[in-house]
Amino acid sequence: MASYEDGKLKAPPKPCAGNQGTIITIENLFYNMPQRKQSLKSPNEEFQRISDVLSKYAVHNPKVGFSLKRFGEQPSVKTPPNSTTESNIQTIFGATIAKELMPLELKDEVHKFYMTGFITKVNYNAKKGIMLFFINHRLVDLAALKNAIDSVYSLYLPKGMHPFAYISLEINPSNIDVNVHPTKHEVHFLYEDDIVEKIKLNIEAQLLGSNDTRTFYKQLKIPGISVDSTTVEEERPLKTISVERINPQNMVRTDNKEQSILKFLNVEGVKLNDSGCSMSLSGSSVASAEESFRDVAARKSKEVKLTSILNMQKKIENGCSVEIRKIVKEMVFVGVVDKEFALFQHETRLYMANTIKLSEELFYQRLLYEFENFSMITIKPAALRIKDLIKLALETPESGWSEDDGDKDELAARAEEILIEKSAILREYFSMNITDKGYLESLPSLLAQHMPSKTFLPIYALRLATEVEWETEEECFETFCRETARYYAMISEYELQTEPKRHKWMVEHVIYPAFKKYLLPPHSLKKYFYELANLPALYKVFERC
C-alpha cells in the first residue's frame, strides 16, 4: 500500500494482502482548485459525462473489464474482461445496433495509417447518431471524418437520420498535432484530407455490398376502424418552415465540392505528344518527336528519414499562409485565360491566379513530400542521350552561351559527366534513371495524368548540370527540386496552339484540383492572386445580382 500527497510519496510502501490488481482511490480532487469545482454542473450531468467517456473506452478496450456505478446503486456500465468489441457495443448501446454491425479494416502504406472499426448497415438509423473515433487509442473528435461518414449515409438513410460508427486509427505519432484545442479533444494530422477520403471510399464500398437487403416496416390498420383520408388531410395544419434569409449580395451560389462530368471525359486520353516540337535531332538518339513519355511504373512506399528533407517539409508547413490555403482549398474553377493565368471563384469573390507560379510551388512541394516514393515515367520509344540534349540546349538563347564559355561539345560532355556521376542519387531519391553511358531513361511522375513537356527537356538537363548545388545535401535537394519544379510547370507555345483543348482540360481537371488537395501556399504566393471582382461591391453599383 502506498500513499501520495501533492504527487509525492508520503511514506514508504507497506505490504498488505489484497485482490490481484491495482486499486486507485482519489480523494479531495479539487482541494487546490475550488473554482474548478464550482464550475461543474449538477452531479447527474457530470455522472452522465463520465459514463459517456467510460462507455467509449470500454468499446475500444474489450480485453479490459469496466464497471461504473454510484454508491449504493447497480452499475450503469459494466463490461466483462476478455470480451469483444461487438459484445461490448451490444452491452452498452443495445442489440438493435449490434445486429447491424459491419467490420471495417484498411491499411495504407502510402500515408502510413491503419484503420479498424465497425459501422452499421443501412437498415439502422437514428435521429442522434453515435460516432466513436480513436487515434492511437485516444478518444478524439474528428469533424471532417464525421461529415464524410454522414455524407456517405445520406444516400441511404432518411433525411435527418444518422448511423453508428466506431473507428480506430493508428497513425505515426510524429504526423499528429495535438495542440489545437485546450482539452486535446481535437487533433490534426498530416494528409488528413487524403486519409479521410480513403476511409470514406472504404465505407462506400462496404455499404454497396450491404445494400442488397433492406428491411421496411409496414403500418397495419386496426380492424373495425376506418379513416377518412380526406378529413385528415383537411385538418392537418400547414407547416411553416423558417429559413434564414441571406442578403443576395452575400449569397454564395457555388459549391466547391461539386464535380464536373468533363473530368471523366478527358481529351484524347490525356496523351501528351509534342509532335513537331524542336527536339528532333537527325543522327542522334533523341526519339522521333511524334512519340512521347509514356509508361508510368509504380514504386513501393518508403519512409523518409533524411533530416534535411524533414526540415524542408517543416519549413513549408510553418510558412503556410492559412488565409491563402483556405481560398485555394475552397475555390471553384471558372476557366482558363491563357497559358499563364486562370480564373476561379471563392465565396463571393472572383480571382485570377498565375497558374505557372502556383504550379512551380506545387511541384516543389510534391518533390519533397513524395521523396523516394515517386512513380516512374519511362521515356519512349528509346532513352535520350544527355550530351545530345545539352548540345541542343546550348543552341538556344535561353542557355546564355557565348564563345567565351568554350566549345559546345566539350561543355556538353562535361555536363553529361556530372549527371552520370550523380545518377545514383537521382535514381534512388527521384526515380530519374541515367545510365552509365549517359542515356536518360525515366523521369519522376509528380501528378497522376500530368507529364512535362519534352520541348524544355534540353534546357532542364543543362540547368541540372549547371545550377544544382551538388556538394551540400540540403542545398542539393533544394536547388534540384526548384529546377525540376520549374521544368514541370512550363508549357510550350506549340503545345498550346496545337492542343488547346487538352491544355484547358489539364489545367481544370488535374492542376487546379491538385492545388486544392496538396498545395500549402507560402505568404510569398499572395502576389500571384488578383481579385477581379466581389459581389458586395458589384451590388452597390448595379443594385442586383
C-alpha positions in Angstrom: 0.0 0.0 0.0 1.3 3.5 -0.9 0.0 6.9 0.0 0.7 10.1 -2.1 0.1 13.7 -1.4 0.7 16.5 -4.0 2.2 13.9 -6.3 4.8 12.8 -3.7 5.1 9.6 -1.7 4.1 10.3 1.9 5.8 7.2 3.4 7.5 4.0 2.2 5.1 1.5 0.7 3.7 -1.1 3.1 3.0 -4.7 2.2 -0.7 -5.7 2.5 -3.0 -8.5 1.4 -5.5 -7.8 -1.3 -7.0 -8.9 -4.6 -4.8 -9.2 -7.6 -4.6 -5.9 -9.4 -4.3 -2.2 -8.5 -6.9 -0.1 -6.7 -6.6 3.7 -7.2 -8.6 5.8 -4.8 -8.9 9.6 -5.5 -9.8 11.9 -2.7 -10.1 15.7 -2.4 -9.6 16.1 -6.2 -10.4 19.8 -6.1 -8.6 20.7 -2.8 -6.4 23.2 -4.5 -8.9 24.2 -7.3 -12.2 25.3 -5.6 -13.1 27.5 -8.6 -12.9 24.4 -10.9 -15.3 22.5 -8.6 -17.7 25.5 -8.6 -17.8 25.4 -12.4 -19.0 21.9 -12.5 -22.6 21.1 -13.4 -25.1 19.1 -11.3 -23.9 15.6 -10.1 -26.3 13.9 -12.5 -24.9 15.7 -15.5 -21.3 15.1 -14.5 -22.1 11.4 -14.0 -23.6 11.2 -17.5 -20.4 12.7 -18.9 -18.2 10.2 -17.1 -20.5 7.4 -18.2 -20.3 8.5 -21.8 -16.4 8.6 -21.8 -16.1 5.3 -20.0 -18.6 3.6 -22.3 -16.5 4.7 -25.4 -13.3 3.4 -23.8 -15.0 0.2 -22.9 -15.8 -0.4 -26.6 -12.2 0.4 -27.6 -10.7 -1.8 -24.9 -12.7 -5.0 -24.9 -10.0 -7.0 -23.2 -10.4 -4.9 -20.0 -13.4 -5.1 -17.8 -15.1 -1.8 -16.9 -17.6 -1.0 -14.2 -19.2 2.3 -13.3 -21.7 2.8 -10.5 -22.9 5.3 -8.0 -22.5 4.5 -4.3 -25.3 2.1 -3.3 -26.7 1.6 -6.8 -26.4 -1.0 -9.5 -23.6 -0.5 -12.1 -24.7 1.8 -15.0 -21.8 0.5 -17.2 -20.4 -3.0 -16.7 -18.4 -5.0 -19.3 -16.6 -8.3 -18.6 -12.8 -8.7 -19.2 -11.6 -10.6 -22.3 -14.7 -9.6 -24.2 -15.0 -8.5 -27.9 -15.8 -5.1 -29.4 -19.1 -6.4 -30.8 -20.2 -7.8 -27.5 -19.4 -4.5 -25.6 -21.2 -2.5 -28.3 -24.3 -4.7 -27.6 -23.9 -4.4 -23.9 -23.6 -0.6 -23.9 -25.6 0.6 -27.0 -28.1 -2.3 -27.4 -28.8 -5.3 -29.5 -30.5 -3.1 -32.2 -27.1 -1.6 -33.2 -25.1 -4.8 -32.6 -27.1 -6.9 -35.0 -26.5 -4.4 -37.8 -22.7 -4.1 -37.4 -20.2 -4.5 -40.2 -16.5 -4.7 -39.7 -14.0 -2.2 -41.2 -10.3 -2.6 -41.9 -7.9 -0.6 -44.0 -4.1 -0.4 -44.2 -2.5 2.2 -46.3 1.3 2.1 -46.9 1.4 5.5 -48.7 0.0 7.6 -45.9 1.1 5.2 -43.1 -2.1 4.5 -41.3 -4.1 1.5 -40.2 -7.9 1.7 -39.6 -10.2 -0.8 -37.9 -13.8 -0.4 -36.6 -17.5 -1.1 -37.1 -20.3 0.7 -38.8 -24.0 -0.1 -39.0 -25.7 -1.3 -42.2 -28.2 0.8 -44.0 -31.1 -0.8 -42.1 -30.2 1.0 -38.9 -30.7 4.7 -38.4 -31.4 7.1 -35.5 -32.0 10.8 -35.1 -29.0 11.2 -32.9 -26.0 9.4 -34.5 -23.3 7.8 -32.4 -19.7 8.1 -33.6 -16.7 7.0 -31.7 -13.2 8.0 -33.0 -9.9 7.0 -31.6 -6.5 8.0 -32.8 -3.6 6.0 -31.4 -6.0 4.7 -28.7 -7.0 8.2 -27.6 -10.7 9.4 -27.8 -10.9 12.4 -30.1 -13.4 14.5 -32.1 -12.9 14.4 -35.9 -15.4 16.7 -37.5 -14.1 16.1 -41.1 -14.5 12.3 -40.7 -17.9 12.6 -39.1 -19.1 14.8 -42.0 -17.6 12.4 -44.5 -19.4 9.4 -43.0 -22.7 11.4 -42.8 -22.4 12.3 -46.5 -22.0 8.6 -47.4 -25.0 7.5 -45.4 -27.1 10.4 -46.7 -27.6 8.4 -49.9 -29.2 5.5 -48.0 -30.8 6.9 -44.8 -33.9 9.1 -44.5 -33.3 12.8 -44.1 -32.1 13.8 -40.6 -31.2 10.2 -39.7 -27.7 9.1 -38.8 -25.7 5.8 -38.4 -23.5 4.3 -35.6 -19.7 4.2 -36.3 -16.7 3.2 -34.3 -13.3 3.8 -35.9 -9.9 3.4 -34.5 -6.9 4.9 -36.4 -3.3 4.2 -35.8 -1.0 6.9 -37.3 2.6 7.8 -36.9 2.7 10.0 -33.8 5.1 12.4 -35.4 2.4 13.2 -38.0 -0.2 14.3 -35.4 -0.6 17.8 -33.9 -2.5 17.5 -30.6 -2.0 21.2 -29.6 -5.1 22.6 -31.5 -7.5 22.6 -28.5 -7.0 23.0 -24.7 -8.9 19.8 -24.0 -6.9 17.8 -26.6 -10.2 16.5 -27.9 -9.5 17.9 -31.4 -6.4 16.9 -33.3 -5.0 17.5 -36.8 -2.7 15.2 -38.7 -0.6 15.1 -41.9 -2.5 14.1 -45.0 -5.8 14.5 -43.1 -7.9 15.1 -46.2 -6.4 12.1 -48.0 -6.9 9.8 -45.1 -10.5 10.8 -44.5 -11.2 10.4 -48.3 -9.7 6.8 -48.2 -11.8 5.9 -45.2 -14.9 7.4 -46.9 -14.2 5.3 -50.0 -13.8 2.1 -47.9 -17.1 2.8 -46.1 -18.8 3.4 -49.5 -17.6 0.0 -50.8 -18.9 -1.7 -47.6 -22.3 -0.1 -47.9 -22.7 -1.1 -51.5 -22.3 -4.7 -50.5 -24.8 -4.4 -47.7 -27.5 -2.6 -49.7 -28.6 -5.9 -51.3 -31.2 -6.5 -48.5 -33.3 -3.7 -46.8 -35.9 -4.0 -44.1 -39.0 -1.8 -44.3 -41.8 -1.7 -41.8 -45.4 -1.5 -42.8 -48.1 0.1 -40.6 -51.1 -2.2 -40.1 -54.7 -0.9 -39.8 -56.6 -1.8 -36.6 -59.6 -3.9 -37.6 -63.0 -2.1 -37.5 -61.6 1.4 -37.7 -61.8 3.3 -40.9 -60.0 6.6 -41.5 -61.3 9.2 -43.8 -58.1 10.3 -45.6 -59.8 13.4 -47.0 -60.8 14.6 -43.5 -57.3 14.0 -42.2 -55.7 16.0 -45.0 -58.1 18.9 -44.4 -57.5 19.0 -40.7 -53.7 18.7 -40.9 -52.2 22.1 -40.2 -49.7 23.5 -42.7 -46.1 23.5 -41.6 -44.2 26.7 -41.8 -40.5 26.4 -42.5 -38.3 29.1 -41.2 -35.3 29.7 -43.4 -32.7 32.2 -42.5 -32.7 34.9 -45.1 -29.3 35.7 -46.8 -28.8 39.0 -48.5 -28.3 38.5 -52.2 -25.0 40.4 -52.3 -23.6 37.9 -49.7 -25.1 34.7 -51.1 -22.6 32.1 -52.3 -24.1 30.4 -55.3 -21.4 27.8 -55.9 -20.3 24.6 -54.2 -16.6 23.8 -54.2 -17.3 20.1 -53.6 -19.2 19.7 -56.9 -17.5 17.7 -59.6 -17.8 18.1 -63.4 -18.6 15.1 -65.6 -16.0 16.5 -68.0 -13.3 15.3 -65.6 -14.0 11.8 -66.7 -14.3 12.7 -70.4 -10.6 13.6 -70.9 -9.4 14.9 -74.2 -7.7 12.1 -76.2 -6.9 10.2 -73.1 -4.5 13.0 -72.0 -2.0 11.8 -74.5 1.0 14.2 -74.2 2.5 14.3 -77.6 4.8 17.1 -78.5 4.6 16.3 -82.2 6.7 18.7 -84.3 8.5 20.2 -81.4 12.1 21.4 -81.7 13.6 18.3 -80.1 14.1 16.2 -83.2 17.8 15.6 -83.9 18.9 13.9 -87.1 21.6 11.3 -86.5 21.1 11.5 -82.7 19.4 9.2 -80.2 16.6 11.7 -79.5 13.5 9.8 -80.4 11.0 10.8 -83.1 9.1 13.8 -81.9 5.8 12.0 -82.6 6.5 9.6 -79.7 6.1 10.7 -76.1 6.9 9.9 -72.5 4.6 7.1 -71.8 4.7 4.2 -69.3 4.3 5.1 -65.7 5.6 2.5 -63.3 4.6 2.5 -59.6 7.0 2.2 -56.7 6.8 0.8 -53.2 6.4 3.4 -50.4 9.3 4.2 -48.2 9.5 6.3 -45.0 11.6 9.4 -45.3 14.3 9.6 -42.6 16.7 12.2 -44.0 16.9 15.2 -41.6 17.4 17.7 -44.5 14.1 16.6 -46.2 12.2 16.6 -42.9 13.5 20.1 -42.2 12.4 21.4 -45.6 9.0 19.8 -45.1 8.7 21.5 -41.7 9.7 24.8 -43.3 6.9 24.5 -45.8 4.3 23.8 -43.1 5.5 26.6 -40.8 5.4 29.1 -43.7 2.0 28.1 -45.0 -0.5 31.0 -45.2 -3.8 30.0 -43.6 -5.6 32.7 -45.5 -4.4 31.6 -48.9 -4.8 27.9 -48.1 -8.5 28.5 -47.2 -9.0 30.3 -50.5 -7.3 27.6 -52.6 -9.0 24.7 -50.8 -12.5 26.2 -51.2 -12.1 27.6 -54.7 -14.4 26.8 -57.6 -12.7 26.8 -61.0 -14.1 29.2 -63.6 -11.9 29.0 -66.7 -8.5 29.3 -68.4 -7.4 32.7 -69.6 -4.2 31.8 -71.3 -1.2 29.6 -70.6 -0.2 31.7 -67.6 -3.5 32.7 -65.9 -6.8 31.1 -64.9 -10.0 32.3 -63.2 -11.6 30.9 -60.0 -14.3 31.9 -57.5 -14.0 31.8 -53.8 -17.3 32.6 -52.0 -18.4 36.0 -53.3 -15.1 36.9 -55.0 -13.6 36.3 -58.4 -9.9 35.8 -58.6 -7.3 35.4 -61.4 -4.3 33.3 -60.4 -0.9 32.8 -62.0 -1.1 29.1 -62.8 2.6 28.7 -63.7 3.8 30.2 -60.4 1.4 28.1 -58.3 2.4 25.0 -60.3 6.1 25.6 -59.5 5.3 25.7 -55.8 3.0 22.7 -56.1 5.6 20.6 -57.9 8.4 21.7 -55.5 6.3 20.5 -52.6 5.4 17.2 -54.3 9.1 16.6 -54.8 9.7 16.9 -51.1 6.7 15.1 -49.8 6.9 12.2 -52.2 10.7 11.9 -51.7 11.9 8.4 -52.5 8.3 7.4 -53.4 7.9 8.6 -57.0 6.3 6.6 -59.8 8.4 6.5 -62.9 7.7 8.0 -66.3 9.6 5.9 -68.9 10.8 7.7 -71.9 9.5 6.0 -75.1 10.4 4.7 -77.6 14.1 5.0 -76.6 16.2 6.7 -74.0 17.7 10.1 -74.7 21.4 10.9 -74.7 22.2 13.6 -72.2 25.0 15.0 -74.3 22.7 15.5 -77.3 20.1 17.2 -75.1 22.6 19.6 -73.7 24.1 20.4 -77.1 20.6 21.2 -78.3 20.1 23.4 -75.3 23.3 25.4 -76.0 21.9 26.3 -79.4 19.0 28.2 -77.8 19.2 31.8 -76.5 17.9 30.7 -73.1 21.2 28.9 -72.4 23.2 32.2 -72.4 26.1 30.5 -74.2 28.8 32.7 -75.7 32.1 31.9 -77.4 34.0 32.8 -74.2 32.3 29.8 -72.5 34.2 27.3 -74.7 33.4 24.6 -77.2 29.8 23.4 -77.1 30.8 19.7 -77.5 33.2 19.9 -74.6 30.7 21.7 -72.4 28.0 19.1 -73.2 30.4 16.2 -72.5 31.4 17.8 -69.1 27.7 18.3 -68.2 26.9 14.7 -69.1 29.8 13.5 -66.8 28.3 15.5 -63.9 24.9 13.9 -64.3 26.3 10.4 -64.7 28.3 10.9 -61.5 25.1 11.9 -59.6 23.0 9.2 -61.3 22.8 7.1 -58.1 21.3 9.9 -56.1 18.8 10.8 -58.9 17.7 7.2 -59.3 17.3 6.4 -55.6 15.6 9.6 -54.5 13.8 10.9 -57.6 13.3 7.8 -59.9 15.4 9.6 -62.6 17.4 6.9 -64.3 20.6 7.9 -66.1 22.7 5.0 -67.5 26.5 4.8 -67.3 26.6 5.7 -70.9 24.7 8.9 -70.4 21.2 8.0 -71.5 18.2 9.4 -69.7 15.6 6.6 -69.3 13.0 8.0 -67.0 11.7 11.0 -65.0 9.6 11.2 -61.8 5.8 11.3 -62.0 4.7 14.2 -59.8 1.0 14.1 -60.5 -1.2 11.4 -62.0 -2.2 12.2 -65.6 0.4 15.0 -65.8 3.6 14.8 -67.9 6.2 17.5 -68.5 6.7 19.0 -72.0 9.6 17.5 -74.0 10.2 20.9 -75.5 12.0 22.2 -72.4 13.8 18.9 -71.6 17.2 20.1 -73.1 17.2 23.3 -71.0 16.2 21.3 -67.9 19.1 18.8 -68.4 21.6 21.8 -68.9 20.3 23.5 -65.7 20.6 20.3 -63.7 24.3 20.2 -64.5 25.0 23.9 -64.0 22.5 25.3 -61.5 22.2 22.5 -58.9 24.5 22.7 -55.8 25.6 19.1 -55.6 28.1 19.4 -52.8 25.8 20.2 -49.8 23.0 17.8 -49.0 20.2 20.3 -48.2 21.2 22.8 -50.9 21.4 20.0 -53.4 17.8 18.9 -52.7 16.6 22.5 -52.6 18.1 23.5 -55.9 17.3 20.2 -57.6 13.6 20.4 -56.6 13.3 24.1 -57.6 14.8 23.4 -61.1 12.6 20.3 -61.6 9.5 22.1 -60.4 10.2 25.0 -62.8 10.6 22.5 -65.7 7.4 20.6 -64.9 5.4 23.9 -64.7 6.5 25.0 -68.2 4.0 25.0 -71.1 5.2 25.2 -74.7 3.6 27.6 -77.1 3.5 24.8 -79.7 1.5 22.6 -77.3 -0.9 25.4 -76.5 -1.5 26.2 -80.2 -1.9 22.6 -81.4 -3.8 21.1 -78.5 -5.7 23.9 -76.7 -8.5 21.7 -75.5 -6.1 19.2 -73.9 -4.3 22.1 -72.2 -7.5 23.5 -70.8 -8.7 20.1 -69.6 -5.3 19.5 -67.9 -5.5 22.9 -66.0 -9.1 22.4 -64.9 -9.2 18.8 -64.0 -5.6 18.0 -63.0 -3.6 21.1 -62.0 -6.2 23.1 -60.0 -7.7 20.0 -58.2 -4.1 19.3 -57.2 -3.8 22.8 -55.8 -6.9 22.2 -53.7 -5.6 18.9 -52.4 -1.9 19.3 -51.9 -0.7 22.9 -52.1 0.4 24.6 -48.8 0.9 28.1 -50.2 3.5 30.3 -48.6 2.8 34.0 -48.0 5.0 34.9 -51.0 2.4 33.4 -53.3 -0.2 36.1 -52.4 1.1 38.5 -55.0 0.1 35.9 -57.7 -3.6 36.1 -56.8 -5.5 39.0 -58.3 -9.0 39.9 -57.1 -11.1 41.0 -60.1 -14.5 41.4 -58.6 -16.6 40.8 -55.5 -20.3 40.5 -55.2 -21.0 43.1 -52.4 -19.1 45.8 -54.4 -20.9 44.9 -57.6 -24.3 45.0 -55.8 -23.6 48.6 -54.7 -23.2 49.6 -58.4 -25.9 47.6 -60.1 -28.3 47.1 -57.1 -28.9 43.5 -58.2 -27.1 40.2 -58.8 
